[in-house]
């Protein structure tokens, strides 16, 4: 109900840019350029958590990009999903590459905590993943969304936690839905999220995907799927971009 109400109010209330507040546009040209103006790059948090796959990001998490993500995630500016999906699609393409490996391209969103999804009235990562998959298909890259990760236990709020505390908080928290590992076997799997800070969420998602695929597909995944596992996000902390330059 809350998600429907946000969609409705987005149609009838005055529109302002989610990045800078400029009236009569959801995303102004300047904020769009901040999000989409540069080629996606590989990013690395420091310290880099064990098991983190290669991650590509579209833009640093600062200024207009930060405002756009917060507007979509926390303030229900659902009209921003198109431009955020385009940014994520670019990051996915940068890592996967058209035709680089055989098999379908599956975007696996990192799930939000249930209480966070309920409070927001939507699942930001899944919504952006669906928009990204649609954008990829429009460019000729067959892609789909496979939301097979779920939380197996309650985790604490990540805000305010240091990198090590986040890793401990999330350790063993995710799992692949029973039997879904077979769907991952033979596919190019890209873990997706809207934001990467410490990389703890993506590392835990990668661990869960590996465990689920191995359980259902056996050695076939270890020999092939492990080599194609990647991650992509709309945005990452500026320091992750800085480290990548060295």
C-alpha positions as CSV (number, residue, x, y, z in Angstrom):
1,X,0.0,0.0,0.0
2,X,2.8,2.4,0.9
3,X,4.6,1.8,-2.4
4,X,1.4,2.4,-4.3
5,X,0.8,5.7,-2.5
6,X,4.4,6.9,-3.3
7,X,3.8,6.1,-7.0
8,X,0.6,8.1,-6.9
9,X,2.0,11.1,-5.1
10,X,4.9,11.1,-7.5
11,X,2.4,11.8,-10.3
12,X,0.4,14.6,-8.6
13,X,2.9,16.5,-6.6
14,X,5.4,19.0,-8.0
15,X,8.6,17.3,-9.3
16,X,12.1,18.4,-8.3
17,X,15.5,16.9,-9.2
18,X,16.4,14.3,-6.7
19,X,20.0,15.4,-6.7
20,X,19.9,19.2,-6.4
21,X,16.2,20.1,-6.0
22,X,15.9,21.9,-9.3
23,X,12.2,22.2,-10.1
24,X,10.2,20.5,-12.8
25,X,12.6,17.7,-13.5
26,X,13.3,14.4,-11.7
27,X,17.0,14.4,-12.7
28,X,18.6,17.6,-14.1
29,X,21.3,17.5,-16.7
30,X,24.1,18.2,-14.2
31,X,23.1,15.5,-11.8
32,X,22.6,13.0,-14.6
33,X,26.1,13.8,-15.8
34,X,27.5,13.2,-12.3
35,X,25.9,9.8,-12.3
36,X,26.4,8.7,-15.9
37,X,29.1,11.0,-17.2
38,X,32.1,8.8,-16.6
39,X,32.9,5.2,-17.6
40,X,32.2,2.7,-14.8
41,X,35.3,1.5,-13.0
42,X,36.5,-1.3,-10.9
43,X,36.4,-0.3,-7.2
44,X,38.1,-1.8,-4.1
45,X,37.3,-1.0,-0.5
46,X,40.1,-0.9,2.1
47,X,40.4,-3.2,3.8
48,X,39.0,-5.6,1.1
49,X,36.9,-8.3,2.7
50,X,37.9,-11.9,1.9
51,X,35.8,-13.5,-0.9
52,X,34.8,-10.2,-2.5
53,X,34.4,-10.6,-6.3
54,X,35.5,-7.9,-8.8
55,X,33.2,-4.9,-8.3
56,X,32.4,-2.2,-10.9
57,X,30.7,1.1,-9.9
58,X,29.2,3.9,-12.0
59,X,30.1,6.9,-9.8
60,X,31.5,7.9,-6.4
61,X,29.0,8.2,-3.5
62,X,29.2,11.9,-3.0
63,X,27.3,15.2,-3.7
64,X,24.5,14.7,-6.4
65,X,25.0,11.0,-6.7
66,X,24.6,10.5,-2.9
67,X,21.5,12.7,-3.0
68,X,19.9,10.7,-5.8
69,X,20.5,7.4,-4.1
70,X,19.1,8.6,-0.8
71,X,16.1,10.2,-2.5
72,X,15.2,6.8,-4.2
73,X,16.0,4.6,-1.2
74,X,14.8,6.6,1.8
75,X,12.4,9.2,0.5
76,X,10.5,7.1,-2.0
77,X,11.5,9.0,-5.2
78,X,10.6,6.0,-7.3
79,X,10.8,7.9,-10.6
80,X,14.6,7.9,-10.2
81,X,14.8,4.2,-10.8
82,X,15.3,4.6,-14.6
83,X,18.4,6.7,-14.4
84,X,19.8,4.5,-11.5
85,X,19.0,1.4,-13.5
86,X,21.0,2.9,-16.5
87,X,23.9,3.5,-14.2
88,X,23.8,0.0,-12.8
89,X,23.5,-1.5,-16.3
90,X,26.7,0.3,-17.3
91,X,28.5,-1.1,-14.3
92,X,27.3,-4.6,-15.2
93,X,28.4,-4.3,-18.8
94,X,31.8,-3.0,-17.7
95,X,32.4,-6.2,-15.7
96,X,30.6,-8.8,-17.7
97,X,31.3,-7.6,-21.2
98,X,29.1,-8.6,-24.1
99,X,29.9,-12.2,-25.0
100,X,32.8,-12.4,-22.7
101,X,31.6,-15.7,-21.2
102,X,29.0,-18.2,-22.3
103,X,25.7,-18.5,-20.6
104,X,22.9,-16.2,-19.6
105,X,23.5,-13.0,-17.5
106,X,21.7,-13.1,-14.2
107,X,21.6,-10.1,-11.8
108,X,21.2,-11.2,-8.2
109,X,20.3,-8.3,-5.9
110,X,21.6,-8.2,-2.4
111,X,18.5,-8.3,-0.2
112,X,17.6,-5.6,2.3
113,X,16.7,-6.4,5.9
114,X,12.9,-7.1,6.1
115,X,12.3,-4.3,8.5
116,X,14.1,-1.9,6.3
117,X,12.0,-3.0,3.3
118,X,8.8,-2.6,5.3
119,X,9.8,0.8,6.6
120,X,10.7,2.1,3.1
121,X,7.8,0.4,1.3
122,X,10.0,-0.9,-1.4
123,X,13.2,-2.9,-2.0
124,X,15.7,-0.4,-3.6
125,X,18.3,-2.9,-4.8
126,X,15.7,-5.2,-6.4
127,X,13.9,-2.3,-8.1
128,X,17.1,-0.9,-9.6
129,X,18.2,-4.4,-10.7
130,X,15.0,-4.8,-12.6
131,X,15.5,-1.5,-14.3
132,X,19.1,-2.4,-15.1
133,X,18.1,-5.7,-16.6
134,X,15.5,-4.0,-18.8
135,X,18.1,-1.5,-20.0
136,X,20.6,-4.3,-20.8
137,X,18.0,-6.1,-22.8
138,X,17.3,-2.9,-24.8
139,X,21.0,-2.8,-25.7
140,X,21.0,-6.4,-26.9
141,X,22.4,-8.2,-23.8
142,X,20.1,-10.9,-22.6
143,X,19.7,-10.4,-18.9
144,X,17.3,-11.2,-16.1
145,X,16.9,-10.7,-12.3
146,X,17.1,-13.7,-10.0
147,X,16.2,-12.7,-6.5
148,X,17.3,-15.9,-4.8
149,X,19.2,-14.5,-1.8
150,X,17.4,-14.2,1.6
151,X,18.3,-13.4,5.1
152,X,18.6,-16.5,7.3
153,X,18.9,-14.5,10.6
154,X,18.3,-11.0,11.9
155,X,21.2,-8.6,11.5
156,X,21.9,-5.3,13.3
157,X,21.6,-1.9,11.5
158,X,24.8,-1.5,9.6
159,X,24.9,2.3,9.9
160,X,27.6,3.4,12.3
161,X,29.4,0.1,12.2
162,X,33.1,-0.1,11.2
163,X,34.3,-2.4,8.4
164,X,35.2,-5.3,10.8
165,X,32.0,-4.9,12.7
166,X,30.0,-5.0,9.5
167,X,31.7,-8.2,8.4
168,X,31.0,-9.8,11.8
169,X,27.4,-8.6,11.7
170,X,26.8,-10.2,8.3
171,X,28.8,-13.3,8.6
172,X,26.6,-16.3,7.6
173,X,23.5,-14.0,7.4
174,X,22.5,-14.8,3.8
175,X,21.5,-18.0,2.0
176,X,20.3,-19.0,-1.4
177,X,16.7,-20.2,-1.6
178,X,16.7,-24.0,-1.5
179,X,17.2,-25.5,-5.0
180,X,17.9,-22.2,-6.6
181,X,21.6,-23.0,-6.9
182,X,20.9,-25.0,-10.1
183,X,19.6,-21.8,-11.7
184,X,23.0,-20.2,-11.1
185,X,25.0,-23.0,-12.6
186,X,26.2,-22.2,-16.1
187,X,25.2,-18.5,-15.9
188,X,27.1,-15.3,-15.6
189,X,26.1,-14.2,-12.2
190,X,26.5,-10.5,-11.2
191,X,25.7,-9.5,-7.6
192,X,24.1,-6.1,-7.7
193,X,23.3,-3.4,-5.1
194,X,22.8,0.3,-5.1
195,X,25.8,1.1,-2.9
196,X,29.1,-0.4,-1.7
197,X,30.9,1.1,1.3
198,X,33.0,-1.6,3.1
199,X,32.1,-4.4,0.7
200,X,30.8,-6.6,3.6
201,X,27.3,-7.1,2.1
202,X,28.7,-8.1,-1.3
203,X,31.2,-10.4,0.2
204,X,28.6,-12.2,2.2
205,X,26.3,-12.4,-0.8
206,X,29.1,-13.9,-2.8
207,X,29.8,-16.5,0.0
208,X,26.1,-17.4,0.0
209,X,25.9,-17.8,-3.8
210,X,29.0,-19.9,-3.9
211,X,27.7,-22.2,-1.1
212,X,24.2,-22.5,-2.7
213,X,25.6,-23.2,-6.2
214,X,28.1,-25.7,-4.9
215,X,25.4,-27.5,-2.9
216,X,23.0,-27.8,-5.9
217,X,25.4,-27.9,-8.9
218,X,28.5,-29.5,-7.4
219,X,32.0,-29.2,-8.9
220,X,30.6,-27.8,-12.1
221,X,30.1,-24.4,-10.4
222,X,33.5,-24.4,-8.9
223,X,35.1,-25.0,-12.3
224,X,33.1,-22.6,-14.3
225,X,30.7,-20.4,-12.4
226,X,33.3,-19.2,-9.9
227,X,35.3,-17.7,-12.7
228,X,32.4,-15.6,-13.9
229,X,31.0,-14.3,-10.6
230,X,31.1,-10.5,-10.6
231,X,29.5,-7.6,-8.7
232,X,28.2,-4.2,-9.8
233,X,26.8,-1.2,-7.9
234,X,25.4,2.2,-8.8
235,X,27.9,3.9,-6.5
236,X,30.8,3.2,-4.2
237,X,32.7,5.3,-1.6
238,X,35.1,7.8,-3.1
239,X,38.0,6.1,-1.4
240,X,37.3,2.9,-3.3
241,X,37.8,4.8,-6.5
242,X,41.0,6.4,-5.2
243,X,42.5,3.0,-4.3
244,X,41.8,1.7,-7.8
245,X,44.0,4.5,-9.2
246,X,47.1,3.2,-7.5
